[in-house]
Amino acid sequence: MSAEPNFLDVKIMGREYRVACQPEERAALQAAVELVDNKMREIAQRTKSTIAERVAVMAALNIAHERLAAPASTASEETVASDETKRRIGDMGARLDAVLAPQQQLDL
């Protein structure tokens, strides 16, 4: 994984993606990449599916289900963490959309 100051090149299921990322968020993004990559590989192996989009959606649903099913330590901590998590996921999603849009045109 190489990087420029505000970008991080990551690999998920053998495909490389360049993601906008502030230096202070790199460790969290790398942890997220590892989680998503592991979940997608697990699902691809279990379902024998090679369709990346299908595997990605199933991985996202599994991760969301695991996250929502986890017991909360306290309601107030969970709300703060949830709001921050939602914001960060939204930011990362927007960054991924911006990066993937040109790549999706190439896949057609």
N, C-alpha and C positions, 0 to 999 in steps of 0.2 A: 504494500500500500504506500504509494508516494503521495506527496501533499504539497500544495502551494499554501501560502499563508491563510487564505479563507476557504480553501477547498480540501476535500479529503477523497482520495480514490479508494473505493472499497470493492470487494468482490463478494457477490452473493450467488450461490449455486453456479460458480464458474464464470459468471458474467461480471464485467467491471462497470462500475458506476462512479461518476464524479459528483460529489455532494458538497454543496456550500455548507461550511461549518466554521464557526468561530474557534480559535485555538483552545479556549477554556471549555468547549463542549466536545472536544475530540474523544476523550476517554468514554464519555457517555454514548457517543455515536458508535464508537467501535464496539462497545458492549451490546448496543442495539443490533448492530450488524451481525455480531456473533450469534445472538439469540435468534434473529430472523433466519440466518443461514442454516443454523442447526435445525430449527423447526421446519423449514422448507425441505431440507434433505430428509428428515424423518418422515414427513408426509409423502414426499415423492417416492421414497422407498416402500412405505406401507401401502400406498395406493397404486404403485407402478405407473404413475402418471409422469409424462415428460412435458406436459403443457405448463410452461412457467407461470402464466397468468392464473391458471386454476390452482396450482400449488401455492402461489402467493396469497390468493384470497383465502384458501383453507388455512394457511399458516396464520394470517391476520385474524381470522375468526377464532382459531385455537388460542392464540396469545391473548386476545381480548377476553375470551371466556375464562381463561386461567386467571387473568388479572381481576376480573369482576367477581369471580368465585372466591378469591382469597379473602380471608377474614381481615377486617379492619382493626387496627390496634385501638384507635379512638376515632370517633366521628369527626372531630375538628381537625385532627391531623390528616385524616383521610381526605377531607374536603380540600384542604390546602394542597396536599400532594396531588390530588386528582386534578385540580384546576391547573397547577403548574405542569403536570404531565400532559394534560390535554393541550395546553398551549405549545409545549415543546413538540408533541406529536404533530400538531397542526403545522408548525413551522417546518419540521422535517418533511412532512408530506408535501408542502408547497415547494420546498427545495427539490425534492425528488421529482415532482411533476415537471418542474422547469427543466431538469436535467434529462428526464426520460422522453419528453415530447419529441425532440429531434431524433432520438434513437428509435422511437416507435415508428416514425416515418421510414426509417431504414429497414425495419423488420417487415414492412409491407411488401 
